[in-house]
């Protein structure tokens, strides 16, 4: 039994904290600088969080900073103009309030 546990690769399950992870990256530039280049949108199970992360990472790679909430909204609107099925994009908006207006993290929470 112990051998089976040793051979099994451990995977970090962030599914219950995906919004918190993204919120922390947005709120803390040092944290973003440390981790964002190693992260992939596939790490996020929530489609909306994954979509926002893709934009945040692309923005980070181009400008070396995280986008504001309004910049994410502008990108969503740009995507909606070119997409006949905008249901996913529309559902991002309420989540942005959670991500961008979360109470600040304490150092031990990050």
C-alpha positions as CSV (number, residue, x, y, z in Angstrom):
1,X,0.0,0.0,0.0
2,X,2.8,2.4,0.9
3,X,4.5,1.6,-2.4
4,X,1.4,2.5,-4.3
5,X,1.2,5.9,-2.6
6,X,4.9,6.5,-3.3
7,X,4.4,5.7,-7.0
8,X,1.3,7.9,-7.4
9,X,2.2,11.4,-8.6
10,X,0.6,14.0,-6.4
11,X,-1.4,16.8,-8.1
12,X,-2.3,20.0,-6.5
13,X,-6.1,20.4,-6.4
14,X,-6.9,24.1,-6.5
15,X,-10.5,23.6,-7.8
16,X,-12.1,25.0,-4.6
17,X,-9.7,28.0,-4.5
18,X,-9.3,28.9,-8.1
19,X,-10.8,32.4,-7.7
20,X,-8.5,33.0,-4.7
21,X,-5.5,31.9,-6.6
22,X,-6.3,34.2,-9.5
23,X,-7.2,37.0,-7.0
24,X,-3.8,36.6,-5.3
25,X,-2.0,36.8,-8.6
26,X,-3.8,40.0,-9.5
27,X,-3.3,41.6,-6.1
28,X,0.4,40.8,-5.6
29,X,2.8,41.7,-8.4
30,X,5.6,39.8,-6.6
31,X,3.5,36.7,-6.5
32,X,2.5,37.1,-10.1
33,X,6.2,37.6,-11.1
34,X,7.1,34.4,-9.3
35,X,4.4,32.0,-10.6
36,X,2.5,33.3,-13.6
37,X,5.0,32.2,-16.2
38,X,4.9,28.6,-14.9
39,X,1.1,28.4,-14.7
40,X,-1.2,27.3,-17.5
41,X,-4.9,28.0,-18.0
42,X,-5.4,24.2,-18.0
43,X,-4.7,24.3,-14.2
44,X,-8.1,25.9,-13.7
45,X,-11.2,23.7,-13.9
46,X,-13.6,26.7,-13.9
47,X,-14.0,27.9,-17.5
48,X,-14.4,31.5,-16.5
49,X,-11.4,31.5,-14.2
50,X,-9.4,29.8,-17.0
51,X,-10.5,32.4,-19.5
52,X,-9.6,35.3,-17.3
53,X,-6.3,33.7,-16.4
54,X,-5.4,33.4,-20.1
55,X,-6.0,37.1,-20.6
56,X,-4.1,38.0,-17.4
57,X,-1.1,35.9,-18.4
58,X,-1.1,37.3,-22.0
59,X,-1.3,40.8,-20.6
60,X,1.4,40.1,-18.1
61,X,3.7,38.7,-20.8
62,X,3.2,41.9,-22.9
63,X,3.2,44.6,-20.2
64,X,4.8,43.0,-17.1
65,X,1.8,43.9,-15.0
66,X,-1.7,42.6,-14.4
67,X,-4.7,44.1,-16.2
68,X,-7.3,46.2,-14.3
69,X,-10.8,44.9,-14.0
70,X,-11.9,47.4,-16.7
71,X,-9.2,46.0,-19.1
72,X,-10.6,42.5,-18.6
73,X,-14.1,43.8,-19.2
74,X,-13.0,45.5,-22.4
75,X,-11.3,42.3,-23.6
76,X,-14.5,40.3,-22.8
77,X,-16.6,42.8,-24.8
78,X,-14.1,42.5,-27.7
79,X,-14.4,38.7,-27.6
80,X,-18.2,38.9,-27.5
81,X,-18.3,41.0,-30.6
82,X,-16.6,38.2,-32.5
83,X,-18.4,35.3,-30.9
84,X,-22.0,34.3,-31.6
85,X,-22.3,32.4,-28.4
86,X,-21.4,34.8,-25.6
87,X,-22.9,33.0,-22.6
88,X,-19.5,32.1,-21.2
89,X,-18.2,35.6,-21.6
90,X,-21.3,37.1,-20.0
91,X,-20.9,34.9,-16.9
92,X,-17.3,36.2,-16.4
93,X,-18.6,39.6,-15.2
94,X,-19.9,38.6,-11.8
95,X,-16.8,36.6,-11.1
96,X,-14.6,39.7,-11.7
97,X,-16.1,41.4,-8.7
98,X,-15.0,38.5,-6.6
99,X,-11.5,38.4,-8.1
100,X,-10.8,42.1,-8.1
101,X,-12.5,43.1,-4.8
102,X,-11.5,40.3,-2.5
103,X,-10.2,41.2,1.0
104,X,-6.4,41.5,0.9
105,X,-4.5,38.3,1.7
106,X,-2.3,38.0,4.7
107,X,1.2,36.8,4.0
108,X,0.4,33.4,5.6
109,X,-2.6,32.9,3.3
110,X,-0.5,33.1,0.1
